[in-house]
Amino acid sequence: MQEEINTLAKPDSWNRRYLIDLESLTADEITTLLDTADQFRELTNECRMKLPVLQGKTVANLFFENSTRTRTSFSLAARRLGADTVDFTASGSSLSKGESFIDTAKNIEAMNVDAVVVRHRAPGTPHVLTKTLDTAVVNAGDGPHEHPTQGLLDILTIRQKLGRIDGLTVALVGDIAHSRTARSNIWGLKKLGAHVIVCGPATLVTDRWEEIGVEVAHNLDEILPRCDVLNLLRIQFERQNTRPFPSVREYALLYAMTPDRLARSKDNIVIMAPGPINRGVEVTTEVADGSHSVILDQVTNGLAVRMAALWLVTQ
């Protein structure tokens, strides 16, 4: 075990005590996160074993929005590295008694935690914490802004399956308007040299994405033959005030990945979904469970990426 620990050294390309987005990172910093995640995955036997490089440290999960997958993944990642974890939920906390978000965060920091993982419905919340706390901060999703570790785990999965990012065509399909995952994927993929297409109904995919060099499409069947990767995003009805299309059935007819569409795709196309997936809406069961799907690989890579992020920001 000590031999594995000795192989880890903080890269010169990483000097941040926070991870709040991918937009502000350089290509070298993103690559460092991906390479470190690969290293952790190898050293922990596909994230099954512990590697106590954060022994004696404490990670606090501050989740002001409901979460199962991301919270569990961060907690497991911290424990795999030997850290103690503290879980905070807004319901039943002092927030319900009138305490401010900042005061809550400062009180938890005063318990001598080493890193704070925060999820909040308000965009920019993790950035505020980097200005008010001395501890390391990792963004676990801030409203529709960004979800950097989800973007990283998606990109890591693509790199593992296809061997590169540069030169690939990656389509993000679905609810682009409300997706923080889409934004993190866009910034990360573009910085590493991929061509990114956003595809979905015009109510969810506007032409403004072209301003940052992203191709906009509204017809999945037209772009399908060019795509190396399809990332199928969930329709986030909970973030919408009005229904963005006439019916779920119509959406599935136009944008769901089906066996018929798979047959018209590249032979080695990679099918992704950040989850939770709605079978029959964004993707059929045959495709979700088929040989082109890497959905479960994304989950494992989520552990590796979050181990890498926690380790890097606390060094």
C-alpha positions, -999 to 999 in steps of 0.1 A, spaced: 0 0 0 28 25 8 43 18 -26 11 29 -43 9 60 -21 45 68 -30 36 69 -67 14 99 -62 28 133 -65 9 166 -69 13 176 -106 30 210 -114 1 218 -136 -24 220 -107 -23 249 -82 -60 253 -73 -77 247 -40 -111 245 -57 -129 230 -86 -160 251 -94 -162 248 -132 -145 236 -164 -149 270 -182 -120 285 -162 -97 256 -165 -70 252 -191 -66 221 -213 -36 211 -192 -56 214 -160 -84 193 -174 -59 167 -186 -43 166 -152 -77 158 -136 -83 131 -161 -48 116 -158 -51 116 -120 -85 99 -121 -70 72 -144 -42 68 -119 -66 64 -89 -88 39 -109 -57 18 -115 -43 20 -80 -76 11 -64 -85 -18 -86 -113 0 -105 -122 20 -74 -128 -11 -52 -99 -7 -28 -90 20 -4 -59 42 -8 -55 62 24 -39 94 9 -65 116 27 -63 99 61 -69 124 89 -87 148 66 -125 155 67 -148 162 37 -181 179 43 -209 173 18 -232 204 18 -262 195 -4 -289 221 -6 -306 202 -34 -317 166 -34 -291 141 -47 -285 104 -45 -259 95 -71 -236 125 -68 -237 126 -30 -231 89 -27 -203 91 -52 -185 119 -34 -189 102 0 -175 69 -14 -147 87 -31 -137 104 1 -138 72 21 -119 53 -6 -91 79 1 -93 74 39 -111 107 47 -139 112 72 -171 126 58 -198 148 72 -232 149 54 -253 181 56 -289 184 42 -309 216 41 -341 200 54 -341 200 92 -310 222 94 -305 257 109 -314 271 75 -350 264 84 -345 286 115 -333 315 95 -296 310 94 -279 322 61 -262 299 37 -229 316 43 -232 313 81 -240 276 78 -209 270 56 -187 290 80 -199 270 110 -192 237 92 -157 251 82 -151 259 119 -154 222 127 -120 220 109 -130 203 77 -105 202 49 -128 203 19 -164 213 12 -184 197 -16 -215 219 -24 -246 215 -44 -270 244 -46 -298 256 -69 -283 291 -72 -257 295 -99 -224 308 -86 -228 295 -50 -195 275 -51 -177 306 -63 -191 326 -34 -177 299 -10 -142 302 -25 -143 339 -15 -156 334 20 -141 301 32 -104 291 36 -111 254 30 -110 237 -4 -143 238 -24 -156 214 -50 -188 222 -70 -213 193 -71 -237 213 -93 -249 249 -90 -283 253 -106 -281 252 -144 -245 266 -144 -220 237 -142 -214 202 -128 -177 199 -134 -171 164 -120 -199 150 -142 -184 167 -172 -150 152 -163 -163 117 -158 -181 118 -192 -149 130 -209 -128 104 -191 -152 77 -203 -150 89 -239 -112 89 -237 -111 54 -223 -134 40 -250 -121 59 -280 -85 67 -270 -87 104 -275 -109 135 -274 -92 157 -301 -110 154 -334 -141 136 -321 -176 147 -328 -197 146 -297 -234 153 -296 -253 164 -265 -289 156 -270 -319 168 -250 -325 195 -224 -295 217 -231 -313 248 -217 -314 235 -181 -284 211 -181 -254 220 -160 -239 187 -172 -242 200 -208 -223 232 -200 -194 214 -183 -192 189 -211 -192 217 -237 -163 236 -220 -142 205 -213 -147 189 -247 -140 221 -267 -108 228 -247 -96 193 -255 -103 196 -293 -136 179 -298 -164 192 -321 -195 196 -301 -231 195 -313 -261 204 -292 -293 188 -304 -329 190 -293 -362 209 -297 -358 246 -305 -374 254 -271 -344 237 -254 -316 244 -278 -312 280 -290 -289 293 -317 -270 313 -291 -248 283 -285 -231 290 -318 -216 321 -302 -191 299 -283 -183 276 -313 -209 249 -307 -229 235 -336 -267 237 -331 -290 210 -345 -327 202 -341 -328 169 -361 -310 140 -345 -313 118 -376 -294 144 -397 -264 146 -374 -263 109 -364 -240 96 -391 -213 121 -381 -213 114 -343 -186 94 -325 -204 99 -292 -240 106 -281 -246 119 -246 -283 116 -239 -294 142 -214 -325 138 -191 -354 161 -197 -355 182 -165 -392 189 -160 -385 200 -124 -366 231 -137 -392 241 -163 -421 264 -158 -438 254 -190 -438 222 -211 -411 227 -238 -427 203 -263 -462 189 -269 -457 155 -253 -431 130 -240 -442 106 -267 -433 132 -294 -399 139 -278 -391 101 -277 -401 98 -314 -378 126 -325 -348 122 -301 -348 89 -283 -318 66 -292 -334 34 -305 -321 2 -321 -332 16 -355 -311 48 -349 -282 27 -336 -282 7 -368 -277 40 -388 -248 52 -366 -211 46 -367 -201 10 -359 -181 22 -328 -205 49 -316 -204 55 -278 -238 59 -261 -238 79 -228 -263 91 -203 -255 110 -171 -285 95 -152 -309 90 -139 -321 77 -173 -357 77 -184 -360 44 -204 -382 49 -234 -378 87 -233 -341 95 -240 -331 59 -248 -347 25 -251 -338 -4 -228 -321 -23 -257 -297 6 -263 -291 15 -227 -282 -21 -218 -264 -28 -252 -228 -31 -261 -224 5 -272 -236 19 -238 -210 30 -213 -235 42 -186 -221 20 -159 -186 29 -169 -196 65 -162 -206 56 -127 -173 40 -119 -154 68 -135 -174 92 -113 -157 77 -83 -123 80 -99 -128 116 -110 -141 126 -75 -112 110 -58 -89 129 -81 -107 162 -75 -107 158 -37 -70 148 -36 -58 176 -59 -77 204 -41 -65 193 -7 -28 190 -15 
